[in-house]
Amino acid sequence: MDYYSELQALLDISIALSAEKDYNKLFNMIITKSMEISNCDAGTLYLLKDDKLEFKIMKTLSMGYDRGSDGSPIDMPPVELKEGNVCAYSVIHRETLSIDDVYEDDRFDFSGPKKYDSITGFHTQSMMTIPLIDSENKPVGVLQLINAMDKTGKIIPFAKSIQEVIYALASQTAIAVSNMRYQEELKEQLWSFAEALATAIDERTPYNATHTRQVAKYCGKLADYINELHEKGQEEEYFSVNRREQLVMGALLHDIGKIVTPLEVMNKATRLDGREADIERRLQIIDLTAKVDMLEGRLTEEEYKSVSDKTKEALDITLKVNGMGFLDDDTYSSLEAALDYEYDRSGEKMAFFTEEEKECLRVRKGTLTAKEREIMENHVVVTSKILDKVHFGNYFKDTPVWAGQHHECLNGKGYPNHLTAEDLKTDARIMAVADICDALLATDRPYKKPIPKEKAIDIMKDMANFGNIDAKLVGYMADILNAADQS
């Protein structure tokens, strides 16, 4: 390769290196192009980790030997940073070394290559080691090239001009590796931040202990299932690594707004949430008061019995309604009748229920009153406010979007912004399905009993029929749940 070809190759590789984001492709590029430029037979790339040089890629063209190119680890002990080893010396002193013939060089310990030669029949002769030094003058690894050859295939020393080109290439590689490591550190920092916030929310209340991570797990599974279908030509959508990571991180952060939700709302297991004892005492007092009035002649026995029957009826319906998930019309009608009961004691009215108790008992579905539900739903607004203060960078730019939309519905009846199908991308729809799925299947919720998987799927299908969530994704979720049972 002439000088201009070498220069053009170096420029092309430098551009490619700066754009590459995959470690394996980057490492393969550096060792392959270095071997091409130097026209050598073998090469090894080491990376510096914990003050040791770990084998990453090993190639020998004449023997068809290639290890580590696919990213799989090489099961060889790392090289200690001792000056007797040529690669270690190169890293320690940040110096490119060229050895014309390892069998005639006594500066370094070449017992390893010589033993390798005796076992394999390979002959190690010329060698060049180039440290990978980043822009902060820190070593990140070393490139070792073996047996440069002339046009006839004869082994020759590495030319000085080649050393300079390879060193420039190695420097570009070191910078690329460092940049990738910095990016990974930033990503890891953001992941740890998300995990910390998820832990903080889950620790607030027992029933939320696994919810966040379950939603993240379901989101990941849905993305992976969509990719499987995409590969079969059955799904247009595809989740890249970046898109999947944004979705899963959004799931980890989707309930961060609950950090300000009062526990008495989050943990409300029944409609009355402990107030039933007050009602029972009040009804006992009313019954005893009516009995005294009867004994003192202010009531007939029949009138007393009517009051006593109503207190029993009121208590029975209270205890029945308090723990029900949904109030049917007949139950609600009986409840309304009991809520109007009162004992008129000579013009002094003794109500069976307070207005607050009536509001709680009249909840048709769930345990929360309208005011309490508003407080609970506000967690999505708070989630968005908190995440708006976080710099997610371009890589995770959609994470706060998906986290803030997990309670929106396709028909516009969700919250907080009443978005519609036109506004909601697949990612947000996935998170909504995952959130509902875990809410239905959870075994640790104080306000409901766990339900079978089949019933949970039916409920989600009904929600899809009403236009709340995506029917196709519900079908995918059902496939995933059924497959899990069979595995």
NORUR-V21605 format. One record per helix or strand of 3 or more residues. SS is the DSSP state (hx for helix, st for strand). FROM is the first residue (numbers start at 1). TO is the last residue. Records with the same first field share a line. If there is no record, write none. Layout:
BEGIN
SS=FROM-TO + FROM-TO
END
This chain:
BEGIN
hx=3-19 + 23-38 + 61-63 + 86-92 + 102-104 + 111-120 + 160-204 + 206-208 + 211-231 + 241-253 + 256-260 + 263-266 + 276-295 + 301-322 + 329-339 + 355-361 + 370-388 + 399-404 + 426-441 + 453-465 + 471-486
st=40-49 + 52-60 + 65-67 + 97-99 + 127-133 + 139-149 + 342-345 + 348-351
END
